[in-house]
Amino acid sequence: MLLGALIDAGAPQEKVQKVFDMIPQHFKRCKSIKLSATVVDRHGFRACRAELKIIEEQSEVNAQELLETAKNLAGALRLSEKASTFAINSVRDIVMAESRLHGSTPEKTHLHEAGSADTLADVFGVAVACDELGVFNGAMYSTPVTVGGGTVTFSHGNLAVPAPAVLEIAKEKHIPIRGGMESVELATPTGISILANLAPSFLQAFPAVVPQIVGYGAGKIELLGSPNILRVVIGERIGAETGGDSVIVLETNIDDLPGEMLGHTLTRTMEAGAKDAWITPAHFKKNRPGQVLHVLCEPANSEKLSTIIMEETGTLGVRYQLWNRFTLDREIRTITLSIGGKVVAAKVKFSKDQAGKTVNVKPEFEDVQAIAREFSLPARQVFAIILQAARQTLKEKGEEA
């Protein structure tokens, strides 16, 4: 469906077919792959149905062999670096999920459905289509993944939807999933792995964009209550200097906890993976003074942190809400500099916009404190020295902020 949507959005079908022609050269069980892309009707909507006719030997494939094949293909196809990384990581996520489910290693795991040439075709077809459309040069987002319902039949028997590998990848990549729409399988391991590596951010609300191209990909079956289509939107971000993600904010009111215990709770939430935590003074009913504890976290970590808050504070409930954020990309680098004739190392946070331009440089304060103590210097002086060294490093690399 994603490949169909990308072809509908303008990715040249002949470029995708050239990729498919190379797969048999590296994956010997596969004899040929032929792509057909046709316009079909889904509940009155037109969409592109991408179908693959694959001729291959039916046999189990070693998981490590599939991953090595993906690496060889990525090198032979001369894709962009981002497209190659995407393709290899997508196959790796499938391989590692299957290995974990079998309690084994990739070298000892044998694949059934995931070991088909179809997996390589899906991943590399999407890779070249995205490369042709230039989407790897921008930011990519997805809404939460609808997995469907009912049961799915595969090599290990009948199991409830979502399939085990879909859940495993969603768990490892912190992908929000939801059921619904129909009692059929709507998300496959390959599909969710592709999404995980295309879109590091999953937003509940559509980001602020001016749509320029819209592509519709059709699924194989007709759903009863809704069109079985996947939509790709390529557009220009409003305020395109920043990226974006979604976070959960947890809150609870506290009016009967000693300050030391509240501080301990804040520390525990940070140690357990919160992005940030803070306390706001407040005034509650019956004129009782108190505090509101706020914890900012990844959606996947919200239940764990809520449990910690209730254990430590004795509160009977924790409120939560989803916030969408505009963000800059952040990278921590270690730089070396000389202070008093001695070479020291310090970590520095570099913030970049979506164009890769460095817009802010900030030394990590723990390193500032440690160096200040070592040389008996004021922290603000050490901060300035590290900042100057970091900016000089950027200048030498042509990345001056």
N, C-alpha and C positions, 0 to 999 in steps of 0.2 A: 504493500500500500504506500509506503514512504517513497519507494523507487518510482511508482506510478505518479505520485504527486510531484516529485522533482522533475520527471519528464514532462508532465503537464505544465510545470512552471518554466520550461524552456531548456532543460538539460538535453543535449543532443543524443538521441537514441543510438546513433551509429558509434559514438564514443563509448557508450556503455557496452555495446555488443563487442567492440574490440577488446575490452577487458575480459568479457566472458570467453572470447576465443583463446585467451592466454591461460585460462585456468586449467584446461586439460594438460598443458605442457608442464605444469608443476604439481598437479594432483592426478596421479596416474589412473585411479579408479574411474575418473570422469572422462568420457569420450567426447561429449559435445554439450554445449549450452546454447539454446536459441531463445532470443527475447522477442516477444510480440507485445506491442503497446496499442491498445484499442480504446476507443471512447465507448463507454457503457452508460446505462441508466441505473441509478440507485434512488428509488423513491422519488423519481421525477427530477433528480439532479444529475447532470452530466459529470463524469469523472473518468480518469484514465486507469484502465486495468492493465497492469504489467504482469505478464505471465511468462514463465520459464519452462521450456521443454528441455529436460535434462536426460541424457543417456549416460548411465554409469553402472558400474558393478555394485551389487548389493552385498556389502560386507561391513563388519565393524571397523572403525578407524581408531587408532591410538590418539588420545587427546594431544599429546606432545607433538605427534606428527602433523595434526591439523594446525597447531600453532606455528610450527616451523614452515609449513606450506604458506601460511599467511605472511610470514616475514619474507620469504623468498619472492612471493608475488608482489609485495609492496616495493621491494627493490627493483624488480623487473619492469614494473608498470611506469616507473618514473613519475609518480604522483608528487604533489607538493609534500613538504615535510609534515604539515598538519594533517593532510589526508592520509598519509602513510601511518602516522601515529594513531589516528582515529581507527583505522582498519585493524591494525595489530592489536590495539587495546580492546576493541570490540570482540575479536576472536578470543583474546586472552581471558576476558571476563566470562565468556561462555565456558571455556575450558576449565577455569578455576572453580566456577560454580558447580559443574558436573563432578569435578574431582572431590570437592568438599562433600557433596551429597553421597558419593560412593565411599567416603572415608578413606580416600587414597590420594595418590599423587598423579600429576598429568602423565608421567611416564608409565604408570600402571593402570590408568583409566581408559576404558574402551567406550567409544561413543556410538550411539545408535542414530536417532534422528538428527542430532547436532553434528554428526560426522558426515553428513551429506554434502555434496558440492553446492547444494542450495544455500547452505550457510555462507560459504565463501562468495557466492554470487550476490546474495543480499548485501553483505557487508561491503564488498568492493564495488558493486554497482552503485550503492549510495555514496561511497567515497568519491568516485569519479564524477558522479552527477553533482555533488556539492562542490567539488573542485571547479567544474565547468561553470557553475553559477556564481562562484566567488564567495560562497557563504562562510567558508572557513576564515575569511578576512574580517568577519564581523562577530558580534555577540549572538549566541543562540540560546533560545529558551523553549521550554515545553510546559504545557499544562500537566497536571497529575494524570497518571496512566490509568485508563479504564480497562480492567482485566476481564470483565464479563462474569459469568457464573456457570452453574451446572457442573458437568464432569468432562474430563478429557481422557481419551484413550491413547496410550502410547506403549512403548516396548515393555514397560514395567507394569502394565495393567491399567485399570481405571482409577483416576484420582480426581478429587474436587479441584475446580479452577480457583486460583491460578496454579499452573504447573509448578512443581518444586523448584525448578531452575529459575523460573520467573521470580518467585519469592526470594530465592537466594541472592539473585542479582539486585533486586530492589532493596534487600536488607543491607548488603554490602555497600551499595552506592547511595543509600538514604533517599530512594526515589518514592515519592508519595503515590500510592495506588488506591483505587476504589473499585468496587464491583458495580453491578447495575447494567442498565440498558437491555441486555438480553442474557438468557441462560446458555450462552455459548462462549467458547474461548476467544477473547478479543486481544490478548497479548501473548506473544510467544517469547521464548528465551532470546532468540536472535533479535527480535524487534525491540525488546526492552534493553538489551545490551547496546544496540545501535543508538537508541535514545539517550542512554546513560552517558555515552561518549560524545554525542553531538551536543547535548544541552546540559551543562553542569548545573544550571539553575532551573528549578521547576516552580513556576509561579501559579498561584491560585487565580490571579486576575491577569488579563491580557496586558502586556506592557504598552506604554505610550509610543506608538509608531504611526507613520504615514504609510499605509500599504501601497506597494508598487507592483508586485506580482503575487498572484494567488494560484496555487496548484492544488488539484483535487485527485487523490488516489483512491481507487475503488477496491474494496475487499471482494473475496471470492463469492461469499454467500449474500443473500438478501436477508436483512434483518426484518422482523415483523413491525417494529414500532418506530424505527428511525433509519436514515440512510447510512449504509455501511461505507463511510468515506473518511479519509484522513486528509487534513488540510495543512498545507504549507504556505506560510505568509512571509514574503521577503519585502522588507520595507526599510525606511529610514527612521532611526530613533529620534524622538523629540528630546533635545538635550543629550545628543549622542556621545558626549564626552565620558559618560559613566556607564558602568555595567549595572547589574541588579540581581537581587535574590530575595528570598522570603525567609523570615524568621518568626519564631513564636516568642511572645512576651508573657511571662508568668507573673502574677501578682497575688499578694495576700495581705490583709490588714492585720497588724499585730499591736496589742495594747497591754500585754501582760507578760512580756519576756524581758529579762535583764539585758542590758546593752551588750555584755560580753557574749551571751548566748546568740544574740542576733548577729553580731560580728562573726562568730564562729560559723553560723549558717551561711552567711555570705561567702566566707572562705571555702566552705565545703562545696557550694554550687560551682564556684570557679574551678576547683580541683576536679570536679566531675564533668567538666567540659562546657560550662556556660561561656558564651561569648563575652558577656558583661553582666554585672549585677550591681545594684545600687539601692539605697534606702532614702525614702522621702518622708520628712516629718508630716504628720497629719493630725486632724482633730475629729474624733468619732462621736457617735451618739452618747448621750448622758455627759457631754463635755469632757470625755476622756481623751487625753493626749496619747498619741501613739505614732507608729511608723507604718509605711507601706513598703514591703520588700518587692523589688522588681528583678526579674532574671530574664536575660535575653539569650536565646538558644536556638540551635537547629531544630526543625520540627521533629526529627527522629529522636531527639534527646529530651523532649519535653516531659514525657511520662516519668522517666528516671529522675529528672530534676524535681518534678512535682512531689514525688515520693520523699526525696531528701528534705524538701521544705516542710512537708507535713510531719516527718519524723523528728526534725530538729526543733520546730516551733510549736508543735501541738495544734496548729491551725486545723480547722475542720474542712477547709476547702481552698483550692487554688484556682483563680481565674486565669483564662488564657485568651489571647487573640493573635491573629496572624497579621504581621506587618510586611508589606513589600518595601524594599529599600533600593535606592540608587547607591551604587558602590564604586570605588576605585579598586583596581587590581593592586594587590600588595605582595611584595617580595622581600624576604629578609636575606640580606647579604652580610658576610663577615669581611670587614676590611682591616688592613694592617696599617699602623701609623707609628710614628716615633714620638715619645714623650720623655723628656729628660735624657735623651740618648738611648733609650730602651725601646725596643719594638714591642708593641702590644696589639692585641686583636680586639675588635669591638663589633657587635652586631648592629646593623642599621636597617631600618624599614624604609623601602622605596615604594611610593604610591604612584601608579600609572593610570592614565585614562585609556579608553578603548583603542586609541590610535598608537599606543605604546609610548606616549610622551610622559616623562617623569614630571609630576606636578608637586610632589612633596617629599622631603627627606627628613627622617627623624631618627636619631640614635636611640637604641633601646636603653631605658633608664637604669636597668639592673647593671649593665656593663658600665654605664657612666658612674654609678655609685662605687662599683668595685675598683675602677681605675682611680677615682678621686681619693678613695681610702688608701690605695697603694702608694700614691705619690703625695698625699697630704695636700691636695688641691681642692678649691671650691668646685662643687659639682657643676655649677653653671659655666665655669671656665673649661672644664673637661668636655662638657656638652658642646661648647663652641669649637673646640679643637677637633673633635670627632666629626662635627657637621662640616667643617671646612675641608677635612680630608675626604669625606664622602663626596662632596661637591666636586672636588678636584678629580676624584676617580671617575665621576660621570663625564666631566669635561674631556678627560683623556680618551674615553670611549665614544665620544660624540653624542652623549645622552644628556647634555647639560639641562638642568631643570629651569 
